[in-house]
C-alpha cells in the first residue's frame, strides 16, 4: 500500500505543477493584455466541462477572453495578474466594452442586413 500512496502523491504533485504552469501562462497573457489596453478588469465564468472563461475588458474599451481548463486555474491566473475582477458581466463593467463594425457584422450582421457569417 505504501507504494500506491507514493505513486498517487507523485501524480498529484505533477498535476499541481501543471496547473501552476498553466495559471502562470494565463497570468502572463492577462498582464500583456492589460499593458496593451491601459489596464484591464475581468470576470470569470464557469463554462462546464471545458473549464472557465476569463473575459477581459481594457481601460480603452478593447476586450478579449481566455479559457482556463478549470475555474480554480482561472482564479489563480487572475490573482497572479493583479487585475480587478467582477462577479457579473453587467452594469458599469459591461458598458466599458467598445464594439466596432467587425463585432456588429459577426454578431448581428444577418439580422441587420450585413454580410452572412458563412
C-alpha positions in Angstrom: 0.0 0.0 0.0 2.8 2.4 0.7 3.9 2.2 -2.9 0.5 3.1 -4.2 0.3 6.1 -1.9 3.7 7.4 -3.2 2.6 7.0 -6.8 -0.6 8.9 -6.1 1.3 11.6 -4.3 3.6 11.9 -7.3 0.7 12.1 -9.8 -0.9 14.8 -7.6 2.3 16.8 -7.5 2.7 16.6 -11.3 -0.9 17.8 -11.7 -0.4 20.6 -9.3 2.8 21.7 -11.1 1.0 21.5 -14.5 -1.9 23.6 -13.1 0.6 26.2 -11.7 2.4 26.4 -15.1 -1.0 26.9 -16.9 -2.0 29.6 -14.4 1.3 31.4 -14.9 0.9 31.3 -18.7 -2.6 32.7 -18.5 -1.5 35.4 -16.0 1.2 36.4 -18.4 -1.3 36.7 -21.2 -3.7 38.7 -19.0 -0.9 41.1 -17.9 0.1 41.6 -21.6 -3.5 42.4 -22.5 -3.7 44.9 -19.5 -0.5 46.6 -20.6 -1.7 46.9 -24.2 -5.0 48.4 -23.2 -4.0 50.8 -20.4 -5.1 48.4 -17.7 -7.9 45.8 -17.5 -10.6 44.3 -15.5 -12.1 40.8 -15.8 -14.8 38.4 -15.0 -14.6 34.6 -14.7 -17.5 32.5 -15.9 -17.8 28.7 -15.5 -18.4 27.1 -18.9 -18.9 23.5 -17.8 -16.5 20.7 -18.6 -14.5 23.0 -20.8 -13.4 25.0 -17.8 -13.8 28.7 -17.2 -13.8 31.7 -19.4 -11.9 34.8 -18.4 -13.4 37.9 -20.0 -11.1 40.9 -20.1 -12.0 44.5 -20.7 -9.3 47.1 -21.2 -9.5 50.7 -20.0 -9.6 51.7 -23.7 -12.7 49.5 -24.3 -10.9 46.7 -26.0 -11.9 43.3 -25.0 -10.9 39.6 -25.3 -11.2 36.3 -23.5 -9.2 33.3 -22.5 -10.2 29.8 -21.5 -8.7 28.0 -18.5 -9.2 24.3 -18.0 -10.7 24.7 -14.6 -12.3 27.5 -12.6 -9.5 27.2 -9.9 -6.8 27.8 -12.5 -8.7 30.8 -13.9 -8.9 32.3 -10.4 -5.3 31.6 -9.8 -4.3 33.3 -13.1 -6.4 36.4 -12.4 -5.0 36.7 -8.9 -1.4 36.4 -10.2 -2.1 39.1 -12.9 -3.4 41.5 -10.3 -6.4 42.7 -12.3 -9.7 43.7 -10.7 -12.4 41.1 -11.1 -16.2 41.4 -11.1 -18.8 38.8 -10.1 -21.1 39.6 -13.1 -20.7 41.0 -16.5 -23.2 43.8 -16.3 -23.6 47.5 -15.3 -20.6 49.8 -15.5 -18.3 46.9 -16.3 -20.2 45.8 -19.4 -20.6 49.5 -20.5 -16.8 49.7 -20.8 -16.8 47.4 -23.8 -16.4 49.1 -27.2 -17.6 47.3 -30.2 -16.8 48.1 -33.8 -18.1 47.2 -37.3 -16.5 43.7 -37.1 -18.4 42.8 -34.0 -21.7 44.1 -35.4 -21.4 42.2 -38.6 -20.3 39.0 -36.8 -22.9 39.1 -34.0 -25.9 40.8 -35.8 -25.0 41.1 -39.4 -27.6 38.7 -40.8 -30.4 40.4 -38.8 -29.3 43.9 -39.8 -28.8 43.1 -43.5 -25.0 42.8 -43.2 -22.8 40.0 -44.8 -23.6 36.5 -43.8 -21.4 34.7 -41.4 -20.8 31.7 -43.6 
